[in-house]
Amino acid sequence: MRLRHLSHVMENQKIITAIRHAPSSHNAKKIIAGRKDVPLSDDGRSFAREFIQERGAMSADKIYSSPLQRSVETASILFDIPIDKLNLEPLCIERSYGEMEGASCIEIESMDITYKHVGGIAHSLNPPGGETLEKVKERANQFLSLLLKDPAKEIAFVSHQTFLKQFFGLLQGLSVHDSLGIEIYPMSVNCFTFINSKVVEQTKIFEGAVYIKSW
């Protein structure tokens, strides 16, 4: 599958494809990674390679990635390009979970954390030393502005679950908390079509690794 084959891009049109990174070593262990720079798991690499073996390498006029290696490696595999050809952008890095990153369930239970329950999942609102959801949404808004100002007509980027929830919620007009209910599986691929900087269509290209559930 190549992004340029999805549609004919008109003069006032822009296509932005958002991809969550493939399964990582922490996904498999159900450990919050956040800003910890963990790699893809062997399963994650195989999952990404099987995708392009079946559909062909993806392409776009410009490719952005979170600087974390699980996103960088996913982008390199899916688009079949060297890492140094990617545009690494800190704005689309994962949420900082502070002291929760890499901690065990027992350690997290001892922390003074307030949760918001959405879709059967408990989302931390105040991770100690971490980033608020409002700050994540603010970054998502800044990143969207960057993409819309970019002269490239077809742009793709690889990022992370919590950031993508707020990015998608921003495009759908959802609140910070309602955005948490959006399910985005590892290596989910979603294509947004903009006309005059307004979203007119969202297409799910690939559901992703549905066997890895949020917790």
C-alpha positions as CSV (number, residue, x, y, z in Angstrom):
1,M,0.0,0.0,0.0
2,R,1.3,3.4,-0.9
3,L,-0.3,6.6,0.5
4,R,-0.2,8.3,-2.9
5,H,-2.6,5.6,-4.2
6,L,-5.3,6.4,-1.7
7,S,-6.6,9.4,-3.6
8,H,-5.7,12.2,-6.0
9,V,-4.6,15.2,-3.9
10,M,-6.1,18.4,-5.1
11,E,-4.5,21.8,-4.8
12,N,-6.4,22.8,-1.6
13,Q,-6.1,19.3,-0.1
14,K,-3.7,17.8,2.4
15,I,-3.5,14.2,3.5
16,I,-2.1,13.4,7.0
17,T,-1.6,9.8,8.0
18,A,-1.1,9.0,11.7
19,I,0.5,5.8,12.8
20,R,1.0,4.4,16.3
21,H,4.3,2.6,16.7
22,A,4.4,-1.2,16.4
23,P,4.3,-3.4,19.6
24,S,7.2,-2.6,22.0
25,S,8.9,-4.5,24.7
26,H,6.9,-2.7,27.3
27,N,3.6,-3.2,25.6
28,A,4.1,-7.0,25.9
29,K,4.9,-6.7,29.6
30,K,2.1,-4.1,30.3
31,I,4.5,-1.6,31.7
32,I,4.1,2.1,31.1
33,A,6.9,3.3,28.9
34,G,6.1,7.0,28.5
35,R,9.3,8.8,27.7
36,K,11.5,5.8,28.4
37,D,13.3,5.0,25.2
38,V,12.3,1.3,24.9
39,P,12.7,-0.6,21.6
40,L,10.2,-2.6,19.6
41,S,9.8,-6.2,20.6
42,D,10.8,-8.9,18.3
43,D,7.0,-9.5,17.7
44,G,6.6,-5.8,16.9
45,R,9.3,-5.9,14.3
46,S,7.8,-9.0,12.7
47,F,4.4,-7.4,12.8
48,A,5.6,-4.3,10.9
49,R,7.6,-6.4,8.4
50,E,4.7,-8.7,7.7
51,F,2.5,-5.6,7.0
52,I,4.8,-4.3,4.2
53,Q,5.4,-7.8,2.8
54,E,1.6,-8.0,2.3
55,R,0.9,-4.4,1.2
56,G,4.2,-3.0,0.1
57,A,6.2,-0.2,1.7
58,M,4.3,3.0,2.5
59,S,5.3,6.4,1.1
60,A,4.6,10.1,1.7
61,D,6.1,13.4,0.7
62,K,7.3,13.9,4.2
63,I,7.6,11.6,7.2
64,Y,7.8,12.7,10.8
65,S,8.4,10.6,13.9
66,S,8.6,10.9,17.6
67,P,12.3,10.8,18.6
68,L,11.8,7.6,20.7
69,Q,13.3,4.5,19.1
70,R,10.1,2.5,19.0
71,S,8.5,5.1,16.8
72,V,11.7,5.7,14.7
73,E,12.1,2.0,14.1
74,T,8.5,1.6,13.1
75,A,8.8,4.4,10.6
76,S,12.0,3.1,9.1
77,I,10.4,-0.3,8.6
78,L,7.1,0.8,7.2
79,F,8.5,3.4,4.8
80,D,11.6,1.4,4.0
81,I,13.9,4.4,4.6
82,P,17.1,5.0,6.7
83,I,16.4,6.6,10.1
84,D,18.4,9.7,9.1
85,K,15.8,10.5,6.4
86,L,13.1,10.8,9.0
87,N,12.1,14.2,10.5
88,L,12.3,13.7,14.3
89,E,9.8,15.9,16.1
90,P,9.7,16.2,19.9
91,L,6.1,17.7,19.7
92,C,4.7,14.2,18.9
93,I,6.6,12.4,21.6
94,E,4.6,10.3,24.1
95,R,3.2,11.8,27.3
96,S,5.6,11.9,30.2
97,Y,4.3,9.7,33.0
98,G,7.1,10.7,35.4
99,E,7.6,8.2,38.3
100,M,5.1,5.8,36.7
101,E,7.4,5.0,33.8
102,G,8.9,1.5,34.1
103,A,7.4,1.1,37.6
104,S,5.7,-2.2,38.7
105,C,2.0,-2.4,39.5
106,I,2.8,-2.6,43.2
107,E,5.0,0.5,43.0
108,I,2.2,2.4,41.1
109,E,-0.4,1.4,43.6
110,S,1.6,3.1,46.4
111,M,1.6,6.5,44.5
112,D,-1.0,9.2,45.1
113,I,-2.6,9.2,41.7
114,T,-6.1,10.4,40.6
115,Y,-7.7,8.3,37.8
116,K,-10.3,9.0,35.2
117,H,-12.2,5.9,34.1
118,V,-13.1,5.9,30.4
119,G,-13.9,2.8,28.4
120,G,-13.1,0.5,31.2
121,I,-9.6,1.8,31.5
122,A,-8.2,3.9,34.4
123,H,-6.2,6.9,33.0
124,S,-3.9,8.7,35.4
125,L,-4.6,12.5,35.6
126,N,-1.6,13.5,37.8
127,P,1.3,11.1,37.3
128,P,4.0,12.2,39.8
129,G,6.5,14.3,38.0
130,G,4.7,13.7,34.7
131,E,2.7,15.7,32.1
132,T,-1.0,16.6,32.4
133,L,-3.4,15.5,29.6
134,E,-4.0,19.2,29.0
135,K,-0.4,19.7,28.2
136,V,-0.5,16.7,25.8
137,K,-3.4,18.2,24.0
138,E,-1.6,21.5,23.8
139,R,1.4,19.8,22.1
140,A,-1.0,18.0,19.8
141,N,-2.4,21.4,18.7
142,Q,1.1,22.7,18.1
143,F,2.0,19.7,16.1
144,L,-1.1,19.9,14.0
145,S,-0.3,23.6,13.2
146,L,3.2,22.5,12.2
147,L,1.8,19.9,9.8
148,L,-0.8,22.2,8.3
149,K,1.9,24.8,7.6
150,D,4.2,22.3,6.0
151,P,4.1,22.6,2.2
152,A,4.1,18.9,1.7
153,K,0.8,17.6,0.4
154,E,1.0,14.1,1.9
155,I,2.5,13.7,5.3
156,A,2.8,10.7,7.6
157,F,3.9,10.5,11.2
158,V,4.6,7.8,13.8
159,S,3.8,8.5,17.4
160,H,2.3,7.0,20.6
161,Q,-1.0,6.0,22.1
162,T,-1.7,8.8,24.6
163,F,-0.5,11.6,22.2
164,L,-2.6,10.1,19.4
165,K,-5.7,10.0,21.5
166,Q,-5.4,13.7,22.1
167,F,-4.5,14.4,18.5
168,F,-7.5,12.5,17.2
169,G,-9.7,14.1,19.8
170,L,-8.6,17.5,18.7
171,L,-9.6,16.7,15.1
172,Q,-12.9,15.3,16.3
173,G,-13.7,18.2,18.6
174,L,-13.6,16.0,21.8
175,S,-12.6,17.1,25.2
176,V,-9.4,16.0,26.9
177,H,-11.2,13.3,28.9
178,D,-13.5,12.1,26.1
179,S,-10.5,11.7,23.8
180,L,-9.3,9.0,26.2
181,G,-12.0,6.7,24.9
182,I,-10.5,6.5,21.4
183,E,-9.0,3.0,21.0
184,I,-5.7,3.1,19.0
185,Y,-4.0,-0.2,18.8
186,P,-0.2,-0.6,18.2
187,M,0.5,0.1,14.5
188,S,-2.9,1.4,13.8
189,V,-2.9,3.5,10.6
190,N,-5.4,6.3,10.1
191,C,-5.6,8.7,7.2
192,F,-7.1,12.2,7.6
193,T,-8.0,14.3,4.5
194,F,-8.0,18.1,5.0
195,I,-9.4,20.7,2.7
196,N,-8.4,24.3,3.4
197,S,-7.0,23.1,6.8
198,K,-10.3,21.5,7.8
199,V,-10.8,17.7,8.3
200,V,-13.3,16.4,5.8
201,E,-12.7,12.6,6.0
202,Q,-11.0,10.1,8.3
203,T,-10.2,6.6,7.0
204,K,-8.9,3.7,9.0
205,I,-6.3,2.0,6.8
206,F,-5.2,-0.7,9.3
207,E,-6.6,-1.6,12.7
208,G,-3.2,-2.6,14.1
209,A,-2.3,-5.2,16.7
210,V,-5.7,-5.7,18.2
211,Y,-4.4,-8.6,20.4
212,I,-2.6,-6.0,22.6
213,K,-5.2,-4.3,24.7
214,S,-4.9,-1.1,26.7
215,W,-4.8,-1.5,30.5
